[in-house]
Amino acid sequence: MILDIDKVTAIIHDVAQQEIASRFGLLEAADINTKIDANDLVTIADTEAERILTERLCALLPGSIALGEEAAHHDHGLQKRAFAQNAPIWIIDPVDGTKNFAHHRQPFRCMVALYQGGETVAAWIQNPITGDTIIAEKGSGTRYNNAPVRVRDRITAAIDAKGFLISYARDRLRKHYGQHDFFDTVAHYSCCGAEYEEIGRGLFDFCAYRTLKPWDHAPGTLIVREAGGIARYIKTEGAQDYHPNGHGTGLLCAATEELWAELNTLLMPVFGR
């Protein structure tokens, strides 16, 4: 497969500017709906950005198909059918951090990954407001605004690490362990795209998630891996690398093997069930 990475980046930028950035802070009530519950929002920016990204990316790579978050919400069999085919798959999260976006807050990101031959081969996470973009190509590293970036590979212990955990996990872990210095540096952006970006840039060191939809994690895990980090399912033994169509009780990304191993043990009481 020969793909012009810069053309994909330009398409994402165009769509993000036209369909997402232009609506930020200007949404009306009719532009926001709910999906599963009141906290699971979708906006006109999500649906329009995904529709146009699907059209333009599939046209750029003839024979490819799309697996978008909003399309999969309406068609529950889409993910299974997509991965059952041999075609390249564009995995799209048009607005990651929709709740932030809908409430006129940042961060939020536009995320795209390309899956082919059984693996994620390219990934993009873009800030629609600034246009800043982090990109990974399998075997070619990770770049932020075209400059190579790496994880903080000197961080090997949880006590020295900065990372991200959802509130649910932090609350459960505090209940299990009591006070623990590890929790003092844990953050949560409500936008995993921004979290993955900051790990890939060496600003934070780990993230962990329970919900493992491919559009949430296929882009970010490749970005972390190509920046030198680890992305595996949380397990007691025989931990496996993350796969967009895989299954696990939790996903842990970390800057180093030593940090991943310590955090895997620490998080097991909540994520390993």
C-alpha positions as CSV (number, residue, x, y, z in Angstrom):
1,M,0.0,0.0,0.0
2,I,1.3,3.4,-1.0
3,L,-0.4,6.2,1.0
4,D,0.3,9.9,1.0
5,I,0.4,10.6,4.8
6,D,0.3,14.4,4.1
7,K,-2.8,14.1,2.0
8,V,-4.6,12.3,4.9
9,T,-3.4,15.0,7.3
10,A,-4.7,17.7,5.0
11,I,-8.1,16.0,4.7
12,I,-8.4,15.7,8.4
13,H,-7.4,19.4,8.9
14,D,-10.0,20.6,6.3
15,V,-12.8,18.6,7.8
16,A,-11.9,19.5,11.3
17,Q,-11.8,23.2,10.5
18,Q,-15.0,23.2,8.5
19,E,-17.2,20.8,10.6
20,I,-15.8,21.0,14.1
21,A,-13.8,24.1,14.8
22,S,-16.4,26.3,13.1
23,R,-19.1,25.1,15.4
24,F,-17.2,25.3,18.7
25,G,-19.1,27.4,21.2
26,L,-21.9,27.9,18.7
27,L,-24.0,24.8,19.1
28,E,-27.7,25.2,19.6
29,A,-29.9,22.7,21.6
30,A,-31.0,21.1,18.4
31,D,-27.4,20.3,17.4
32,I,-26.8,18.1,20.5
33,N,-28.4,14.7,21.1
34,T,-27.8,11.7,23.4
35,K,-27.0,8.1,22.5
36,I,-26.9,5.5,25.3
37,D,-27.5,7.9,28.2
38,A,-27.5,11.6,29.1
39,N,-23.6,11.6,29.4
40,D,-23.1,10.0,26.0
41,L,-23.5,12.9,23.6
42,V,-23.4,13.3,19.9
43,T,-23.4,16.6,18.0
44,I,-23.9,17.8,14.5
45,A,-20.1,18.2,14.3
46,D,-19.6,14.5,15.1
47,T,-22.0,13.3,12.4
48,E,-21.0,15.7,9.7
49,A,-17.3,15.3,10.3
50,E,-17.5,11.5,10.2
51,R,-19.7,11.6,7.1
52,I,-17.2,13.7,5.1
53,L,-14.1,12.0,6.5
54,T,-15.6,8.7,5.4
55,E,-16.3,10.0,1.9
56,R,-12.9,11.7,1.4
57,L,-10.7,9.0,3.0
58,C,-12.3,6.1,1.2
59,A,-12.0,8.0,-2.1
60,L,-8.3,8.6,-1.4
61,L,-7.7,4.9,-0.9
62,P,-9.8,3.0,-3.4
63,G,-11.2,-0.3,-2.0
64,S,-11.0,0.9,1.6
65,I,-13.9,1.0,4.0
66,A,-14.7,3.1,7.1
67,L,-15.6,2.2,10.7
68,G,-16.8,5.4,12.4
69,E,-18.0,5.8,15.9
70,E,-21.4,7.3,14.9
71,A,-22.0,4.8,12.1
72,A,-21.2,1.9,14.5
73,H,-23.7,3.3,17.0
74,H,-26.5,3.0,14.4
75,D,-25.3,-0.3,12.9
76,H,-24.2,-2.7,15.7
77,G,-22.9,-5.2,13.2
78,L,-20.6,-2.8,11.4
79,Q,-17.5,-3.5,13.4
80,K,-17.7,-7.3,13.0
81,R,-18.4,-7.0,9.3
82,A,-15.5,-4.5,8.8
83,F,-12.9,-6.7,10.4
84,A,-14.2,-9.8,8.6
85,Q,-13.2,-8.2,5.3
86,N,-9.7,-7.9,3.8
87,A,-10.1,-4.3,2.9
88,P,-8.2,-1.5,4.5
89,I,-10.3,0.1,7.3
90,W,-10.3,3.8,8.2
91,I,-11.2,3.9,11.9
92,I,-12.7,7.3,12.7
93,D,-13.5,9.1,15.9
94,P,-14.7,12.5,14.5
95,V,-14.8,14.3,17.8
96,D,-13.1,12.5,20.7
97,G,-14.2,14.4,23.8
98,T,-17.7,15.2,22.6
99,K,-18.9,16.1,26.1
100,N,-16.2,18.7,26.4
101,F,-16.9,20.0,22.9
102,A,-20.7,20.2,23.5
103,H,-20.1,22.2,26.7
104,H,-17.6,24.6,25.1
105,R,-14.6,23.1,26.9
106,Q,-11.3,21.7,25.8
107,P,-9.7,19.4,25.1
108,F,-11.2,17.5,22.2
109,R,-9.6,15.8,19.2
110,C,-10.3,14.4,15.8
111,M,-8.8,10.9,15.5
112,V,-8.2,8.6,12.5
113,A,-6.4,5.3,12.2
114,L,-5.7,3.1,9.1
115,Y,-5.9,-0.6,9.7
116,Q,-4.6,-3.1,7.1
117,G,-3.2,-6.6,7.0
118,G,-4.3,-7.3,10.6
119,E,-2.8,-4.3,12.3
120,T,-2.9,-0.5,12.6
121,V,-0.4,1.0,10.2
122,A,-1.0,4.7,10.5
123,A,-2.6,7.1,13.0
124,W,-3.6,10.8,13.3
125,I,-4.8,12.8,16.3
126,Q,-5.5,16.4,15.5
127,N,-6.6,19.4,17.6
128,P,-9.3,21.0,15.5
129,I,-8.8,24.4,17.0
130,T,-5.0,24.8,16.6
131,G,-4.4,22.3,13.8
132,D,-1.6,20.6,15.9
133,T,-1.3,17.0,14.8
134,I,0.5,13.9,16.1
135,I,1.0,11.2,13.5
136,A,2.4,7.7,13.7
137,E,3.4,5.3,10.9
138,K,4.2,1.7,11.7
139,G,7.9,1.3,11.7
140,S,8.6,5.0,11.1
141,G,8.0,6.5,14.6
142,T,5.8,9.3,15.9
143,R,5.8,13.0,14.9
144,Y,4.2,16.0,16.4
145,N,3.8,18.8,13.9
146,N,6.4,17.0,11.8
147,A,9.0,16.8,14.6
148,P,10.0,13.4,16.0
149,V,8.8,12.7,19.5
150,R,9.4,10.0,22.1
151,V,7.9,8.8,25.4
152,R,9.8,9.6,28.6
153,D,11.8,6.4,28.6
154,R,13.6,7.3,31.9
155,I,10.4,6.8,33.9
156,T,10.4,3.2,35.2
157,A,8.5,3.5,38.5
158,A,4.8,4.5,39.2
159,I,5.9,6.9,42.0
160,D,7.7,9.0,39.4
161,A,5.1,8.8,36.7
162,K,2.3,11.1,35.5
163,G,-0.7,9.6,34.0
164,F,-4.4,9.4,33.2
165,L,-7.2,7.3,34.8
166,I,-11.0,7.7,34.6
167,S,-12.7,8.8,37.8
168,Y,-14.3,5.3,38.2
169,A,-10.9,3.7,38.3
170,R,-9.4,6.2,40.7
171,D,-12.3,5.9,43.1
172,R,-12.1,2.1,43.0
173,L,-8.4,2.0,43.5
174,R,-8.5,4.4,46.4
175,K,-11.1,2.2,48.0
176,H,-8.9,-0.9,47.5
177,Y,-5.6,0.6,48.5
178,G,-6.4,3.6,50.7
179,Q,-4.1,6.6,50.4
180,H,-1.4,6.0,47.9
181,D,1.1,8.5,46.6
182,F,0.5,7.2,43.1
183,F,-2.9,8.9,43.0
184,D,-1.4,12.4,43.5
185,T,-0.3,12.8,39.9
186,V,-3.3,11.1,38.1
187,A,-5.3,13.3,35.7
188,H,-8.3,12.8,33.5
189,Y,-9.1,14.9,30.4
190,S,-12.4,13.2,29.3
191,C,-10.6,13.0,25.9
192,C,-8.4,10.0,25.4
193,G,-7.0,11.5,22.2
194,A,-5.4,14.3,24.1
195,E,-4.2,11.9,26.7
196,Y,-2.5,9.6,24.1
197,E,-1.0,12.7,22.5
198,E,0.6,13.9,25.7
199,I,2.1,10.4,26.4
200,G,3.5,10.2,22.8
201,R,5.1,13.7,23.3
202,G,6.7,12.7,26.6
203,L,4.6,14.9,28.8
204,F,2.7,12.1,30.6
205,D,3.7,8.5,31.1
206,F,0.6,6.2,31.2
207,C,-3.1,5.8,30.6
208,A,-5.6,3.1,31.3
209,Y,-9.1,2.4,30.1
210,R,-12.0,-0.1,30.5
211,T,-14.0,0.8,27.4
212,L,-12.1,-0.5,24.4
213,K,-13.9,0.7,21.3
214,P,-11.5,0.7,18.3
215,W,-12.1,4.4,17.4
216,D,-11.0,5.4,20.9
217,H,-7.7,3.4,21.0
218,A,-6.5,2.3,17.5
219,P,-5.0,5.8,16.8
220,G,-3.5,6.4,20.2
221,T,-2.0,3.0,20.8
222,L,0.0,3.2,17.6
223,I,1.2,6.7,18.5
224,V,2.4,5.5,21.9
225,R,4.0,2.3,20.5
226,E,5.8,4.2,17.7
227,A,7.0,6.7,20.3
228,G,8.7,3.9,22.2
229,G,5.9,3.0,24.6
230,I,3.8,-0.1,25.4
231,A,0.1,-0.8,24.8
232,R,-1.2,-4.1,26.2
233,Y,-4.3,-5.5,27.8
234,I,-4.3,-5.7,31.6
235,K,-3.8,-9.3,32.6
236,T,-2.4,-11.4,35.4
237,E,-0.1,-13.2,33.0
238,G,0.6,-13.5,29.3
239,A,-0.4,-9.9,28.6
240,Q,-1.1,-9.3,24.9
241,D,-0.6,-6.2,22.8
242,Y,-3.7,-4.2,22.1
243,H,-5.5,-5.0,18.8
244,P,-8.4,-2.8,17.4
245,N,-10.7,-5.8,17.2
246,G,-9.4,-7.5,20.3
247,H,-11.0,-7.9,23.7
248,G,-9.8,-7.4,27.3
249,T,-11.0,-6.2,30.7
250,G,-8.7,-3.2,30.4
251,L,-6.0,-1.5,28.4
252,L,-2.8,0.0,29.8
253,C,-0.3,2.1,27.9
254,A,3.0,3.1,29.5
255,A,6.3,4.7,28.6
256,T,8.5,1.7,29.6
257,E,8.3,-2.0,30.2
258,E,9.1,-1.6,33.9
259,L,6.4,1.1,34.4
260,W,3.9,-1.1,32.5
261,A,4.6,-4.1,34.7
262,E,4.3,-2.2,38.0
263,L,1.1,-0.4,36.9
264,N,-0.4,-3.7,35.6
265,T,-0.1,-5.2,39.1
266,L,-1.4,-2.0,40.7
267,L,-4.4,-1.8,38.4
268,M,-5.3,-5.4,38.4
269,P,-7.8,-5.3,41.3
270,V,-10.0,-2.9,39.3
271,F,-9.3,-3.7,35.6
272,G,-8.4,-7.4,35.8
273,R,-11.8,-8.7,36.8
